[in-house]
Amino acid sequence: ATLLVVAYALDSADGQLARIRGGGSLRGEWLDHVLDAVKISGLHLAVLVSVLRFDRGVGPWPVVAAVVFELVAVVSFFTLILTEQLRARAGVLGPERRAFQGWRRLLSLPTDWGVHCVWFLTWANAIVFTVGYSALAVAGLAHFVLTSVVRSRELAELRPMIVSAGFLELIGPVLLREGVELPVLANTVEAGPDGWVV
């Protein structure tokens, strides 16, 4: 449990260091996402294997919680990544970090990796761990459902942004600086009777 907390601190510090130094590299961001995917799926699989292998005297609840946690964690992670990609295709930046302060940040605490890591300090007490772990799994599921509804509504209103190659060359440096990927679908765009023709 202590190693989880230390790993969380190092992961957070590396992101802060990249921001202070003016960004990071695409390779660094890729590696960060790969390691996030490994830790997110690996942690709950480890819990599942452990509770199946060693009877802790708390019934089937840790198994159910671990399965729910695993599904929610993996699907939430990939949904977040997909949402970012779809926003970028529409030429829209994601919400600013400032938007997730106050009550929004409080509501997302059950999904915070640091909270999960700290909760593992209760592992020695099977009942306390199971109750809290199960509560975090249910809260994570509720958060996933809520954010999925919000993201679905947001994406329903967005349309892919179509720009000419010349315009892309003009705004390319700004998009690059902001981390927005805007694929060029064609070199010509013409107005037609039923809308734009690419």
BELURZI-V978342 format. One record per backbone hydrogen bond with DSSP energy under -1.0 kcal/mol. CO is the residue of the C=O (numbers start at 1). NH is the residue of the N-H. If there is no record, write none. Layout:
co->(CO CO)
nh->(NH NH)
//
This chain:
co->(1 2 3 4 5 6 7 8 9 10 11 12 13 14 15 16 17 18 19 25 26 27 28 29 30 31 32 33 34 35 36 37 38 39 41 42 43 44 45 46 47 48 49 50 60 61 62 63 64 65 66 67 68 69 70 71 72 73 74 75 76 77 78 79 80 81 82 83 84 85 86 87 88 89 96 97 101 102 103 104 106 108 109 112 113 114 115 116 118 119 120 122 125 126 127 128 129 130 131 132 133 134 135 136 137 138 139 140 141 142 143 144 145 146 147 148 149 150 151 152 164 165 166 167 168 171 172 173 174 175 190 192 195 197)
nh->(5 6 7 8 9 10 11 12 13 14 15 16 17 18 19 20 21 23 22 29 30 31 32 33 34 35 36 37 38 39 40 41 42 43 45 46 47 48 49 50 51 52 53 54 64 65 66 67 68 69 70 71 72 73 74 75 76 77 78 79 80 81 82 83 84 85 86 87 88 89 90 92 91 161 99 100 104 106 107 108 109 111 112 116 117 118 119 120 121 122 123 125 129 130 131 132 133 134 135 136 137 138 139 140 141 142 143 144 145 146 147 148 149 150 151 152 153 154 155 156 168 169 170 171 172 175 176 177 178 180 197 195 192 190)
//
